[in-house]
Amino acid sequence: MKYICSKCKKTEDVRTHKAKCDCGGLWKLHFHVPKFNLDLVDKNTWGLFRYRKFMPIIDDSYKDITLGEGMTPIIEFDKDVLLKMDYFMPTLSFKDRGAAMLISHCKSIGVESVVQDSSGNAGNSIAAYCAKANIKCEIFVPKGTSPKKIDMIKSHNAKVTITDGSRDDCADICRQKVEKEKVFYANHVYNPFFYQGTKTYIYEVYEQLNRIPKNIFVPLGNGTLFIGVIKALEELLESKLIKSMPNIYAIQSQYCPPFVEAVKNKETKPAKVSLKPTLAEGIAIGVPMRGEEILEYIYKYNIKTIIAPEDKIVESRKILAKKGVYCEHTTAASYAAYLEYCKTNEKLSDCLISMCGAGLKSDH
């Protein structure tokens, strides 16, 4: 198992504390993944580490880090839509999948202190798992982040630094600290171990349904869930458990759509966009660091990039809530995008949508 630089292809031991390659390229993780087989799943472990034979685990640190994340239910919302209830997690968001994996890795390699930048949910997750691991933690969040998310981060004894400017500005400020102080960057964008946690989303779907739905809707900001979904689906293809890639719809905020604009013009890098304040704060990423990698996936698998209309987010949140599903605004944006696509293109059935974050996290 090793890191490979996405630019210069230099290799590095996964025990390194470097956030990226010396050339500036981000790490990709290379390790042997066995062909996926439900017989290799540990049915006695109720959580995502039941899939540990397909995960890059160095030692048994995960046993002391896990908070019971994973194994979230799938519900039938209506005859066309299945909802994967990923806010049924310890910190009420899907980010716990990646945080459990990444902080377990941090514990394995002797990390004592981390920093991270977040719009809220990833910060909640990293702070919680660092608390469990007894690792010091500082989370940078942009001004305007949900107060309830900030309160959650603080409750786990993590330091919160609120920054001026956009979500991208927040990331820049945090990375300056990483460069200056050489502290470990436990970031869900930079560190590929995080995606090895989020890929369990698809493992669970396959185990629960014994199939993969025809249409999968995935929110796309930095690509935290998107990349994990692609990696797991590729593994299922390699294992011949599915015959072809399902139709994937990557959802962007109307007010922050760098991938939508790039695809329109067949560009290989995310487009430069003018940001506007959006209720979908979790996907308001104007400068996604793995943008070229994500676009490669989009073109390779003919993935549709679609918009979540800003003026439909609150309405969509109400529709979900009236049927018992109380989610945050960014999550409601995914359902808004689904409804808009069906309205303006074609009616879809057998659709899977992730309920990424709980409603109580974004009542602001």
N, C-alpha and C positions, 0 to 999 in steps of 0.2 A: 504494500500500500504506500502511495506517495502522492505528493502534490506535483502537478505539471503546470507551468506558467501558460496562460492563455495567449501570450504574445510571443515570447522568445523560446518557449518549450523547455526551458530549464526545469530540472526536477529538484524537489526539496523534500526532506523528511517531514512527515506529518506532525512530528513533535516540535517543529519550529514555532516560535512565538511571533514570527513575522506576519504582518497583516497581508502582505502581497509580495510579489517578486521584486528584486532590486531594480528591474527594468520598468516597474510600474504596472505590469500585468497582474490580473487577478488569478488566484489559484483555481485550478480544476482538480478534482480528486479522482485518482485512478486506483481502483482496487477490484479484485475478482469478486463478482457477484454470482453466486450459484443460480442456476435456472430456477425461477420461482415455482414453488410446489407447495401446496397447502399441507402436505405431509411433513414439511420442515418447519411449520409454524408451531410454536410452543403453546398448545391449547391451555396449559395450566397457568400461563401468565396473562392476566387480564389487563392489557395495555399495549402500547405500540411496540414495546420491546419483546413481544411475542414473535416479532419478525426479525429478531436480532441476527439470525443466520444470513440475512440479506443486507445487514447494516455494517458500517465500518467501525466495529467496536474493538478497542485495544485490550481492555480488561473488564473487571466487574464493577467499575465505578458507577455504572448506570443503576445498579441495585440500590445504592444509597441516595441517588439523585431523583429518581422517578417520583412523581406526584400522582400517579394513576392516570396520566394523560392517554388519550386515544380511545378506541372502541366506541366511538360516538355513533348513535343510531341513525338510520336512514328512515325517513318517514315519507309517506305518500301525501303530498300536499293537495294534488288533484290528479285527474287521470293522465295528465301530461307531464307533471313535474314531481321529481323526487328531491327532497332536501336532505343533505348530509349535515347533521346538527353539530357542527364543529365548535359551536360556542359552549357545548357541554364539556368544558375543559376546566382544569384547575384555576386558570386566570381568565376564563371566559372568552378565549379566542383560539383559533387554529395555530397561532404562533407557538403554542406550547409543544407542538410536534417537533419543530426545529430546535427550540430552546433546550428541550430535554436531551436531544442528541448532542448539541453543541456544548452545553455545559458539562455533560458527562465526559466529553472529550477533553474539555479544559481541565477537569479534575484528574483525568488520566495522565495528562502531561505536566501536571504541577503548577498550573496557573493559579495565582493568588489574588489577582485583582484585574477587573475588566472595565472597559467603557463601551458604550454603544449609543447610537443615535436612533431615534424612533419617532413615529407619529403617535405612539402611545401603546399599542398592543404588543409589539415586540419588546418594548421596554418593560411592560408588565411581566412578560414571560421570562426574560433574561433576569430581571430582578428577583423573581420568585425562585427560580432554579439556582441562582447564585446564593440566595439565602439558605436553601436546602444544602448546598455544597460548601457553605462557609467560605465563600469567595467574595471579596469586596467588589462593590459595583457602583458605577456612576452612569446615569442615563441622561443624555441630552435630548430635549424635546423642543419643538418650535413653539413660540408664543401662539396661543389660540388652541393648543391641545386640550382635549376634554379634561376638565378639573378632576373628574372621577378617575381617569386613567393616571393622572399625576398622583392622586391620593393613594392609589393602589401601589404605585412604584415606591413611594415613600414608606408605605406600611411594611414593605419587605426590607426596610433598613438600608435602602439604596439612596445615594445622593442624586438629586434631580437638579439639572442645570437647564434653565429655560432660556432659549436664544431668540434674538430678533430675526426677522426675515422669514423666508420660506422654509419648507421641509428640506430642500436642497442646501440652503444656507446652513441649516442646523447640522447637516452631515459634514459640510466643509469645516465647520468649527470643531466638531468632534474629531475629525481626522487630523486636524492640526495638532490636537493634544496627543494623538497616537504617535505622530511623527516626532513631536518634541520630547515626549516623556517615555516613549517606547513601551507604553502600557498595552496589554493584550486587547485587541479589537474584536469583541464578541459580537460581530455584526452579521445580521441575517442576509446581507447582500454580498459581502466580501467572502465570508467563510463557507466553503462548500459543504461542510459537515451539516449545516443547517438544512440544506435541501435533502440530505439523507434522512432527516426526520420528517420533512413535509411529504416525502414520497409515500409514507405509510398511509396517507389519505386514500390513495388508489388501492394499496394492498387491502385495506379494510373494505372498500367498496366491492372489490372482487370476492373477498371471502364472504361478505354478507349477502351478496346477490348471486354469487356464482357466475357472474358475467359482468360486463362493463356496459353502461347505458350508451345509447347511440349518440347522444348529444351532451357534451360537458361544457358548462359555463364556468369560466375561471376569471376572477378579478386580476387585473394586471397593473401593478405599479412598478415595484422593483423586481417583481417576478418570483417572490418567495414561494408561493404556492404553485404558480405556473411551472417553474422549472422542476419542482418535485413531481408534479403530475406527469410531465413529459418523461422524466427519467423512469418512473414506475411503469408507465405505459410501454416504453421501449423494452423494459425487462419482460413484461407480459408477452410482447410480440416475439422477443428472442426465445422465450420459453414455449412459444406456440400455444399459449392459452387463449389468445385472441388472434383473429385472422387479419385484422387491419386496424389502423388507428381510428378511434371514434372521431366524429366531428367536434372540433374544439372551437369555442368562441371566447376570445380574450377580451375582457371588458375594461374599458378605460373611462375615466371621468370626462364629461363634455368639456370641462374647463381645464383639463390637463391630459391631452391625448397624443403624446409624442410618437407612440407606435402606430396609432391610427393614421396619423399624417405621414409617417414614413412609408407605410404600406401603400397609401394612395399614390405616392410618387416612386414606388419600388426602390426605396433607398435602403442602404445596408447599415445605416446608423439612425438612431432615434432622431426625429425632427426637433428642431428648436421651436418651442411653443411659448406663447405668452400666458402665464399662469393667472388664474382668477381664483378667489376664494371658493371652495367647494365643500359641500356637506360630506362628500366622499373623501375624507382626509386620509384614509388609509391607502389610497391609490393616487394621491396627488404628488407624483414624482415626475418632475420635469426633466431631470437628468439621470436616468437609470444607469447604474454603473455596469451592469451586464447587458446593456442594450443590444450590442452586436450579436452576442450569443443568443439572446431571446429572438431577435429577428431571423437568425439562421433557422431556429426551430419553426418559426412562423411560416417561412417560405418552404422549408422541407416538408412540412405536414399540411400545407395549404390551410393554415389556421385563419379563421376570420377574426378581424379586430373590429369590435363594435363599441358604440357609445352608450353610456348611461346618461339619459337626459336629466340635467340638473333639476328641472321643474317637475320631474316625476318621482324623485327620490322619496320625498315625504309621503306622497300618495301611495307609493309601493310599500313603504314601511307600514302604513295603516292597513293595507290589504292583508299583509302577512300577519299583523297583530290581531286582526279580527278573526283569524283562524288559529290563534294561540301561539304564533311565532313572533316573539318580541326581539328584534335584532337591531344592531346599530345601523347608522346611516350608510356607511360604506357597504355593508352587507345588503341593505335594501337597494343600493345602486345596482347590484348584480341582478336582482329580480326586475328592477326597472328596465335594465338593458334587455333582458329576456322578453319582457312584454313588448318593448318597442320593436325588437327584431321581428317578433311574430306579427306585429301590426303592419310593418312596412315591407316585409319580405315574404315569409311563409309561416304558416302555423306548424309548430314543431311538437312532436311527442317524444316520450322516453328521454326526458331531459333531466340532468343532474345539476343542481346548484348548491354551492357550499354556503351554509350559514356560518360565516367566519367569526363574527363577533356579537356579543350579547347587547341587548338594547340599553341596559343600565349604564353601559360604558360611554354612551354618547348622548345623554340627555342634557344638552347644553345649547 
